[in-house]
């Protein structure tokens, strides 16, 4: 069984953060009572220790120290007291005194890894990394499963750029035949932390050891709630389906475990099972009606389940509790647009703009709003504002392929063709597989009869990425028609008409191709259907009138 000194881990974390431990009788690991063979000396040691505790509680640490030191002199085998005094020296940067005490302590306790560990911590703080490594290695030699030393060694090796030494340290820890489930639980966490901090180590370390370590812990203690919870927490990011299964097991047996209901709900959401998350979140909000994050999760789930009115209500309630959140405003705007509540959607953006005047995403959403309302001039203006704000703020995340697709599409519809081409090319430079941008740029050229070969290549790639998209099939048929390949265009446009039912543009394109192939009656049929769907389209009406007119004798 692994020996441990609980304070060691705490202090190591504090040291890494640049803080030193401040110890006291009521804040540190309890010190074991003195245990010398001589009863009279034992009583005296215990008396000094008790007096020191009393003085520390009422007057502070300094006046208590002489009593602690005397207690250790009388009972040099008291390991916890010796370590505590060494930590006090360390906190005061009295490195030589700490080393002297720890050297004596390791002599008195040759089978204990803790004196070596703390000697390593002292040397690390005193900027003696080689001596620190030697001490930590000795702690592991004394007790190979003493994991407190492993993160300290990893930190030193990685800071020195010695990746191989770090890997060897972890491999050695992995090879230990420990039957302690918490050994494997912690080793898995050390592996996980190390790979997160330095992902390039995955070429030397097997990332699969992280779940393997957790599963070893689970096999050794299959009913341990802490291990199951930690395993679920690991899988929550890596494999939400597995996380949900673990949380389900825990929830069935321990439904009152803190945060478990919420973790299970989030795992369901990430695993694509929002319908299972919904009752958990609805129960959570009854128990904790002021938690905005639960309302936001509820909004997400309702939206995923196409319960748009309920989603809207959840996000709005979140803002009632805490109006200083940007994301719910944006969710509300999108939902209001879906529900065709256009005035409300505009009002939502106006409120968000007042509350977050420098957020670049807000003019972007104004651009989306005006694009939907077919006011492309205003849309272009807002997209331009969003780009300027995002650039000034260093918000590169907003200026992605999707942003430039929407910006470019608005420019094209506003008649700024050259700018549209430039922006759509930028969208594709950021994401060559953005099939919306591929199709839009390809169709733009096809409709103008320009760059037809490149246009066809772009559209063919869009179709390959989304083969059941009727608009893309229509574009492919149209570019083939523009290239004079009407027979090849026909099946694509027929497929598009099946996918895009009641689309006047697709029907008009199909009619043009049929007419080019000499199928006038079929063309007339589709053109009439298109005209019924778009009665305000004057160009379409004129084309129909011309086609329907009797042929000249």
C-alpha positions as CSV (number, residue, x, y, z in Angstrom):
1,X,0.0,0.0,0.0
2,X,1.3,3.4,-0.9
3,X,2.4,5.6,2.0
4,X,1.4,9.2,1.7
5,X,1.9,12.5,3.4
6,X,-1.2,14.5,2.4
7,X,0.4,17.9,2.9
8,X,3.1,17.1,0.4
9,X,0.7,17.3,-2.5
10,X,-0.8,20.5,-1.3
11,X,2.6,22.1,-0.8
12,X,3.8,21.0,-4.2
13,X,0.8,22.7,-5.8
14,X,1.4,25.8,-3.9
15,X,5.0,25.9,-4.8
16,X,4.2,25.6,-8.5
17,X,1.9,28.6,-8.1
18,X,4.7,30.6,-6.4
19,X,3.3,30.5,-2.9
20,X,4.8,29.0,0.3
21,X,2.9,27.1,2.9
22,X,1.9,28.9,6.0
23,X,1.4,26.2,8.6
24,X,-0.4,26.2,11.9
25,X,-1.9,23.7,14.3
26,X,-5.4,24.2,13.0
27,X,-4.5,24.2,9.2
28,X,-2.0,21.4,8.8
29,X,-1.9,17.6,8.9
30,X,-2.3,16.5,12.5
31,X,1.1,15.8,14.1
32,X,1.4,12.3,15.6
33,X,1.9,12.3,19.3
34,X,5.5,11.6,20.5
35,X,6.5,8.0,20.7
36,X,9.9,7.5,22.5
37,X,10.3,4.4,24.5
38,X,11.2,6.3,27.6
39,X,7.8,7.1,29.2
40,X,9.1,10.1,31.1
41,X,10.7,11.6,28.0
42,X,7.5,10.8,26.0
43,X,5.4,12.7,28.5
44,X,7.8,15.7,28.3
45,X,7.8,15.7,24.5
46,X,4.0,15.5,24.4
47,X,3.8,18.4,26.9
48,X,6.0,20.6,24.8
49,X,4.1,19.8,21.7
50,X,0.7,20.5,23.4
51,X,2.1,23.8,24.8
52,X,3.3,24.8,21.3
53,X,-0.1,24.1,19.8
54,X,-1.8,26.2,22.5
55,X,0.6,29.1,22.1
56,X,0.3,29.0,18.3
57,X,-3.5,29.2,18.5
58,X,-3.4,32.2,20.8
59,X,-0.2,34.0,19.9
60,X,0.9,32.8,16.5
61,X,3.6,30.5,15.2
62,X,6.9,32.2,16.2
63,X,6.5,31.9,20.0
64,X,5.4,28.3,19.6
65,X,8.4,27.2,17.6
66,X,10.8,26.6,20.5
67,X,8.3,24.2,22.0
68,X,7.9,22.3,18.8
69,X,11.7,22.1,18.4
70,X,12.1,20.8,21.9
71,X,9.4,18.2,21.3
72,X,11.3,17.0,18.3
73,X,14.6,16.9,20.2
74,X,12.9,14.7,22.8
75,X,11.2,12.6,20.1
76,X,13.3,12.5,17.0
77,X,11.2,9.7,15.5
78,X,8.2,12.0,15.2
79,X,8.2,12.2,11.3
80,X,5.1,14.5,10.9
81,X,6.5,17.0,13.3
82,X,10.0,16.9,11.7
83,X,8.4,17.5,8.3
84,X,6.3,20.3,9.5
85,X,9.3,22.1,11.0
86,X,11.1,21.6,7.7
87,X,8.2,23.1,5.8
88,X,8.3,26.2,8.1
89,X,12.0,26.7,7.3
90,X,11.1,26.3,3.6
91,X,8.3,28.8,3.8
92,X,10.8,31.3,5.3
93,X,13.4,30.4,2.7
94,X,15.7,29.1,5.4
95,X,17.0,26.5,2.9
96,X,20.1,25.3,4.8
97,X,18.2,24.9,8.0
98,X,15.5,22.9,6.2
99,X,18.1,20.7,4.5
100,X,19.9,20.0,7.8
101,X,16.6,19.0,9.5
102,X,15.6,16.8,6.6
103,X,19.0,15.1,6.4
104,X,18.6,14.1,10.0
105,X,15.0,13.0,9.5
106,X,15.9,10.7,6.5
107,X,18.6,9.2,8.7
108,X,16.0,8.5,11.4
109,X,13.5,7.2,8.9
110,X,15.4,5.4,6.1
111,X,12.2,3.6,4.8
112,X,10.2,6.9,4.5
113,X,10.0,8.7,1.2
114,X,8.7,11.9,2.6
115,X,12.1,13.4,3.9
116,X,13.6,12.8,0.5
117,X,10.6,14.4,-1.2
118,X,10.7,17.5,0.9
119,X,14.5,17.7,0.4
120,X,13.7,17.8,-3.3
121,X,11.2,20.5,-2.8
122,X,13.7,22.6,-0.8
123,X,16.4,22.2,-3.4
124,X,13.9,23.0,-6.2
125,X,12.9,26.2,-4.3
126,X,16.6,27.0,-3.8
127,X,17.2,26.7,-7.6
128,X,19.2,23.5,-7.3
129,X,17.5,21.4,-9.9
130,X,20.1,18.6,-10.1
131,X,20.0,18.2,-6.3
132,X,16.2,18.3,-6.4
133,X,16.1,15.5,-9.1
134,X,18.4,13.4,-7.0
135,X,16.3,13.8,-3.9
136,X,13.0,13.0,-5.8
137,X,14.6,10.0,-7.4
138,X,15.7,8.8,-4.0
139,X,12.1,9.1,-2.7
140,X,11.0,6.8,-5.5
141,X,13.8,4.4,-4.8
142,X,12.7,4.2,-1.2
143,X,9.1,3.8,-2.2
144,X,8.5,3.3,-6.0
145,X,4.8,4.0,-5.8
146,X,5.3,7.4,-4.1
147,X,3.5,9.5,-6.7
148,X,4.1,12.9,-5.0
149,X,7.6,12.9,-6.5
150,X,6.5,12.2,-10.1
151,X,4.9,15.6,-10.9
152,X,7.9,17.4,-9.4
153,X,10.3,15.4,-11.5
154,X,8.2,16.0,-14.6
155,X,8.2,19.7,-14.0
156,X,12.0,19.9,-13.7
157,X,12.6,17.7,-16.8
158,X,10.1,19.4,-19.0
159,X,11.3,22.9,-18.0
160,X,14.8,21.7,-18.9
161,X,13.6,20.4,-22.3
162,X,14.5,16.9,-21.3
163,X,11.4,15.1,-22.7
164,X,13.0,11.7,-22.7
165,X,13.7,11.9,-18.9
166,X,10.1,12.9,-18.3
167,X,8.8,9.9,-20.4
168,X,11.1,7.6,-18.5
169,X,9.8,8.9,-15.2
170,X,6.2,8.2,-16.3
171,X,7.1,4.8,-17.8
172,X,8.7,3.7,-14.5
173,X,5.6,4.8,-12.6
174,X,3.4,2.8,-15.0
175,X,5.5,-0.3,-14.5
176,X,4.8,-0.5,-10.8
177,X,2.6,-3.4,-9.7
178,X,0.4,-1.4,-7.4
179,X,-3.0,-2.8,-6.3
180,X,-4.1,0.5,-4.9
181,X,-6.9,1.9,-7.1
182,X,-6.0,5.5,-6.1
183,X,-2.5,5.0,-7.3
184,X,-3.9,4.4,-10.8
185,X,-6.4,7.1,-10.5
186,X,-3.8,9.7,-9.7
187,X,-1.3,8.3,-12.3
188,X,-4.0,8.7,-14.9
189,X,-4.5,12.3,-13.9
190,X,-0.7,12.9,-14.0
191,X,-0.6,11.5,-17.6
192,X,-3.6,13.5,-18.6
193,X,-2.2,16.8,-17.1
194,X,1.2,16.2,-18.7
195,X,-0.2,15.6,-22.2
196,X,-2.5,18.7,-21.9
197,X,0.5,20.9,-20.9
198,X,2.7,19.5,-23.6
199,X,0.7,17.8,-26.4
200,X,3.9,17.1,-28.4
201,X,4.7,14.4,-25.8
202,X,2.1,12.2,-27.5
203,X,4.8,11.2,-29.9
204,X,6.7,9.6,-27.0
205,X,3.9,8.8,-24.6
206,X,0.9,6.6,-25.4
207,X,-2.2,8.8,-24.8
208,X,-4.2,5.6,-24.3
209,X,-2.6,5.1,-21.0
210,X,-4.8,7.9,-19.5
211,X,-8.1,5.9,-19.8
212,X,-6.2,2.6,-19.2
213,X,-5.0,4.0,-15.8
214,X,-8.5,5.0,-14.9
215,X,-9.9,1.7,-16.0
216,X,-7.3,-0.1,-13.8
217,X,-8.5,2.0,-10.9
218,X,-12.1,1.1,-11.7
219,X,-11.3,-2.6,-11.9
220,X,-9.7,-2.5,-8.5
221,X,-12.6,-0.6,-6.9
222,X,-15.7,-1.0,-9.2
223,X,-18.1,0.5,-6.7
224,X,-15.9,3.4,-5.6
225,X,-17.9,6.6,-6.2
226,X,-14.9,8.9,-6.4
227,X,-13.2,6.7,-9.0
228,X,-16.3,6.4,-11.1
229,X,-16.8,10.1,-10.9
230,X,-13.3,11.0,-11.9
231,X,-13.5,8.4,-14.7
232,X,-16.7,10.0,-15.9
233,X,-15.1,13.5,-15.7
234,X,-12.3,12.3,-17.9
235,X,-14.6,10.8,-20.5
236,X,-16.8,13.9,-20.4
237,X,-14.5,15.6,-22.8
238,X,-13.1,12.5,-24.6
239,X,-16.1,10.2,-25.0
240,X,-19.3,11.7,-23.7
241,X,-21.2,8.5,-24.3
242,X,-19.0,6.6,-21.9
243,X,-19.2,9.5,-19.5
244,X,-23.0,9.3,-19.6
245,X,-23.0,5.5,-18.9
246,X,-20.7,6.0,-15.9
247,X,-22.8,8.9,-14.5
248,X,-26.0,6.8,-15.1
249,X,-24.5,4.1,-12.9
250,X,-23.6,6.5,-10.2
251,X,-27.0,8.4,-10.4
252,X,-28.9,5.1,-10.0
253,X,-27.1,4.3,-6.8
254,X,-26.1,7.8,-5.5
255,X,-28.6,10.3,-6.8
256,X,-27.6,12.9,-4.2
257,X,-23.9,13.2,-5.1
258,X,-23.0,16.8,-5.7
259,X,-23.2,18.1,-9.3
260,X,-24.0,14.5,-10.6
261,X,-27.4,15.4,-12.1
262,X,-25.8,18.3,-13.9
263,X,-22.8,16.3,-15.1
264,X,-25.1,13.6,-16.4
265,X,-27.3,16.1,-18.3
266,X,-24.2,17.7,-19.9
267,X,-22.9,14.3,-20.9
268,X,-26.2,13.5,-22.6
269,X,-26.1,16.8,-24.5
270,X,-22.5,16.2,-25.7
271,X,-23.5,12.6,-26.6
272,X,-26.3,13.9,-28.8
273,X,-29.1,12.8,-26.5
274,X,-30.8,16.0,-25.6
275,X,-34.1,14.2,-24.9
276,X,-32.5,12.4,-22.0
277,X,-30.9,15.6,-20.6
278,X,-34.2,17.5,-20.6
279,X,-35.9,16.0,-17.5
280,X,-32.7,16.2,-15.5
281,X,-32.3,19.9,-16.3
282,X,-36.0,20.6,-15.6
283,X,-35.6,19.0,-12.2
284,X,-32.4,20.9,-11.6
285,X,-34.1,24.3,-12.3
286,X,-36.8,23.4,-9.8
287,X,-34.2,22.8,-7.1
288,X,-31.9,25.8,-8.1
289,X,-34.2,28.3,-9.8
290,X,-31.5,31.1,-9.9
291,X,-28.8,29.3,-11.8
292,X,-28.4,31.0,-15.1
293,X,-26.2,28.2,-16.5
294,X,-29.0,25.7,-16.1
295,X,-31.4,28.0,-17.9
296,X,-28.9,28.4,-20.7
297,X,-28.5,24.6,-21.0
298,X,-32.2,24.3,-21.0
299,X,-32.4,26.7,-23.8
300,X,-29.8,24.7,-25.8
301,X,-31.7,21.5,-25.2
302,X,-35.1,23.0,-26.1
303,X,-33.7,24.4,-29.3
304,X,-32.1,21.0,-30.2
305,X,-35.5,19.5,-29.7
306,X,-37.2,22.1,-31.9
307,X,-39.1,23.5,-28.9
308,X,-38.3,27.0,-29.9
309,X,-40.8,28.9,-27.7
310,X,-39.5,27.1,-24.6
311,X,-35.9,27.7,-25.6
312,X,-36.7,31.4,-26.0
313,X,-38.3,31.5,-22.5
314,X,-35.3,29.8,-20.9
315,X,-32.8,32.2,-22.4
316,X,-35.0,35.2,-21.5
317,X,-35.2,33.9,-17.9
318,X,-31.4,33.6,-17.8
319,X,-31.1,37.3,-18.7
320,X,-33.7,38.2,-16.1
321,X,-31.4,36.7,-13.5
322,X,-28.2,38.0,-15.0
323,X,-28.5,40.5,-17.9
324,X,-24.7,40.8,-18.1
325,X,-24.4,37.8,-20.5
326,X,-23.9,38.2,-24.3
327,X,-24.6,34.6,-25.5
328,X,-28.3,34.4,-24.4
329,X,-29.0,37.6,-26.4
330,X,-27.6,36.0,-29.5
331,X,-29.5,32.8,-28.9
332,X,-32.7,34.8,-28.4
333,X,-32.1,36.7,-31.6
334,X,-31.6,33.5,-33.7
335,X,-34.8,31.9,-32.2
336,X,-36.8,35.1,-32.9
337,X,-35.6,35.0,-36.5
338,X,-36.7,31.3,-36.7
339,X,-40.1,32.2,-35.3
340,X,-40.3,35.2,-37.8
341,X,-40.5,37.6,-34.9
342,X,-38.5,40.1,-36.8
343,X,-39.3,43.3,-34.8
344,X,-38.4,41.4,-31.5
345,X,-35.2,40.1,-33.1
346,X,-34.1,43.6,-34.0
347,X,-35.0,44.9,-30.5
348,X,-33.0,42.1,-29.0
349,X,-29.9,43.1,-31.0
350,X,-30.5,46.7,-30.0
351,X,-30.5,45.8,-26.3
352,X,-27.4,43.7,-26.7
353,X,-25.6,46.5,-28.5
354,X,-26.4,48.9,-25.7
355,X,-25.1,46.4,-23.1
356,X,-22.1,45.3,-25.1
357,X,-21.2,48.2,-27.4
358,X,-17.7,46.9,-28.4
359,X,-18.6,43.3,-29.0
360,X,-17.7,42.6,-32.7
361,X,-20.2,39.7,-32.9
362,X,-23.2,42.1,-32.5
363,X,-22.7,44.0,-35.8
364,X,-22.1,40.5,-37.4
365,X,-25.6,39.5,-36.2
366,X,-27.0,42.8,-37.5
367,X,-25.5,41.8,-40.9
368,X,-27.3,38.4,-40.6
369,X,-30.5,40.3,-39.7
370,X,-30.3,42.7,-42.7
371,X,-29.4,39.8,-45.1
372,X,-32.5,37.9,-44.0
373,X,-34.6,41.1,-44.5
374,X,-33.0,41.5,-48.0
375,X,-31.5,44.9,-47.1
376,X,-28.1,44.0,-48.4
377,X,-26.6,47.5,-48.3
378,X,-27.1,47.7,-44.5
379,X,-25.9,44.1,-44.2
380,X,-22.6,44.9,-45.9
381,X,-22.1,48.0,-43.7
382,X,-22.6,45.9,-40.5
383,X,-20.3,43.1,-41.7
384,X,-17.6,45.7,-42.4
385,X,-18.1,47.2,-38.9
386,X,-17.8,43.7,-37.4
387,X,-14.5,43.1,-39.3
388,X,-13.0,46.4,-38.1
389,X,-14.1,45.8,-34.5
390,X,-12.8,42.3,-34.4
391,X,-9.5,43.3,-36.0
392,X,-9.0,46.1,-33.5
393,X,-9.9,43.8,-30.6
394,X,-7.7,40.9,-31.8
395,X,-10.8,38.7,-32.0
396,X,-9.6,36.4,-34.8
397,X,-12.1,33.7,-33.8
398,X,-15.0,35.7,-35.3
399,X,-13.2,36.4,-38.6
400,X,-13.5,32.8,-39.7
401,X,-14.6,31.2,-43.0
402,X,-18.2,31.5,-42.0
403,X,-17.9,35.2,-41.4
404,X,-16.4,35.9,-44.8
405,X,-18.9,33.7,-46.5
406,X,-21.8,35.7,-45.1
407,X,-20.0,39.0,-45.8
408,X,-19.2,37.9,-49.4
409,X,-22.7,36.7,-50.0
410,X,-24.2,40.0,-48.9
411,X,-21.7,41.9,-51.1
412,X,-22.7,39.8,-54.1
413,X,-26.4,40.5,-53.5
414,X,-25.7,44.2,-53.0
415,X,-24.1,44.3,-56.4
416,X,-20.4,44.5,-55.3
417,X,-19.2,41.5,-57.3
418,X,-15.5,42.1,-57.2
419,X,-15.5,42.5,-53.4
420,X,-17.8,39.5,-53.1
421,X,-15.3,37.3,-55.1
422,X,-12.4,38.6,-52.9
423,X,-14.3,37.8,-49.7
424,X,-15.5,34.4,-50.8
425,X,-11.9,33.5,-51.8
426,X,-10.9,34.5,-48.3
427,X,-13.6,32.3,-46.8
428,X,-12.2,29.4,-48.8
429,X,-8.6,30.2,-47.9
430,X,-9.6,29.8,-44.2
431,X,-11.6,26.6,-44.9
432,X,-11.3,25.0,-48.3
433,X,-14.2,22.7,-47.4
434,X,-16.7,25.4,-46.7
435,X,-19.3,24.0,-49.2
436,X,-21.5,27.1,-48.9
437,X,-18.7,29.4,-50.1
438,X,-17.7,26.9,-52.8
439,X,-21.2,26.8,-54.2
440,X,-21.8,30.5,-53.9
441,X,-18.7,31.6,-55.7
442,X,-19.1,28.9,-58.3
443,X,-22.7,29.9,-59.0
444,X,-21.8,33.6,-59.1
445,X,-19.4,32.9,-61.9
446,X,-21.7,30.4,-63.6
447,X,-24.6,32.8,-63.7
448,X,-22.4,35.5,-65.2
449,X,-20.8,33.0,-67.7
450,X,-17.3,33.7,-66.3
451,X,-14.5,31.4,-65.1
452,X,-16.7,28.4,-66.0
453,X,-14.1,25.7,-65.6
454,X,-13.1,26.9,-62.1
455,X,-16.8,27.5,-61.2
456,X,-17.6,23.9,-62.1
457,X,-14.7,22.6,-60.0
458,X,-15.9,24.6,-57.0
459,X,-19.5,23.4,-57.4
460,X,-18.5,19.8,-57.9
461,X,-16.5,19.9,-54.7
462,X,-19.5,21.4,-52.9
463,X,-21.7,18.6,-54.2
464,X,-19.2,16.0,-53.1
465,X,-19.2,17.5,-49.6
466,X,-23.1,17.7,-49.4
467,X,-24.5,15.5,-52.2
468,X,-28.2,15.8,-51.1
469,X,-28.2,19.6,-51.2
470,X,-30.6,20.6,-53.9
471,X,-29.2,24.1,-54.3
472,X,-25.7,22.6,-55.1
473,X,-27.2,20.2,-57.6
474,X,-29.0,23.1,-59.3
475,X,-25.6,25.0,-59.4
476,X,-23.9,22.1,-61.0
477,X,-26.6,21.7,-63.6
478,X,-26.5,25.4,-64.3
479,X,-22.7,25.6,-64.8
480,X,-22.8,22.6,-67.1
481,X,-25.6,24.3,-69.1
482,X,-23.5,27.5,-69.3
483,X,-20.7,25.4,-70.7
484,X,-23.0,24.1,-73.5
485,X,-23.4,20.7,-71.9
486,X,-27.2,20.7,-71.6
487,X,-27.6,16.9,-71.8
488,X,-25.2,16.5,-68.8
489,X,-26.9,19.3,-66.9
490,X,-30.4,17.7,-67.2
491,X,-30.1,14.9,-64.6
492,X,-28.6,17.3,-62.0
493,X,-31.4,19.8,-62.4
494,X,-34.0,17.0,-62.3
495,X,-32.4,15.8,-59.0
496,X,-32.4,19.4,-57.8
497,X,-36.1,19.8,-58.5
498,X,-36.8,16.7,-56.5
499,X,-34.7,17.9,-53.6
500,X,-35.8,21.6,-53.8
501,X,-39.5,21.2,-54.3
502,X,-41.4,24.4,-55.2
503,X,-38.2,26.3,-55.9
504,X,-38.9,28.7,-58.8
505,X,-35.2,29.2,-59.6
506,X,-34.5,25.5,-60.0
507,X,-37.7,25.1,-62.1
508,X,-36.7,28.0,-64.4
509,X,-33.2,26.4,-64.8
510,X,-34.7,23.1,-65.6
511,X,-37.0,24.7,-68.2
512,X,-34.1,26.4,-69.9
513,X,-32.2,23.1,-70.2
514,X,-35.3,21.3,-71.5
515,X,-35.9,24.0,-74.0
516,X,-32.2,23.8,-75.2
517,X,-32.8,20.0,-75.7
518,X,-35.9,20.7,-77.8
519,X,-38.4,19.6,-75.2
520,X,-40.6,22.7,-75.4
521,X,-43.7,21.3,-73.8
522,X,-41.9,20.0,-70.8
523,X,-40.0,23.3,-70.5
524,X,-43.3,25.2,-70.7
525,X,-44.8,23.1,-67.9
526,X,-42.0,23.8,-65.5
527,X,-41.9,27.5,-66.4
528,X,-45.6,27.9,-65.7
529,X,-45.0,26.2,-62.3
530,X,-42.2,28.5,-61.5
531,X,-44.3,31.6,-62.5
532,X,-47.0,30.5,-60.1
533,X,-44.5,30.2,-57.3
534,X,-43.0,33.6,-58.0
535,X,-45.8,35.8,-59.3
536,X,-43.8,39.0,-58.8
537,X,-40.9,37.9,-60.9
538,X,-41.3,40.1,-64.1
539,X,-38.4,38.5,-65.9
540,X,-39.9,35.0,-65.4
541,X,-43.3,36.3,-66.5
542,X,-41.8,37.7,-69.7
543,X,-39.9,34.5,-70.4
544,X,-43.1,32.5,-70.0
545,X,-45.1,34.8,-72.2
546,X,-42.5,34.6,-74.9
547,X,-42.4,30.8,-74.7
548,X,-46.1,30.4,-74.6
549,X,-46.7,32.6,-77.6
550,X,-47.7,30.6,-80.7
551,X,-44.8,30.0,-83.1
552,X,-44.7,32.3,-86.1
553,X,-46.1,30.7,-89.3
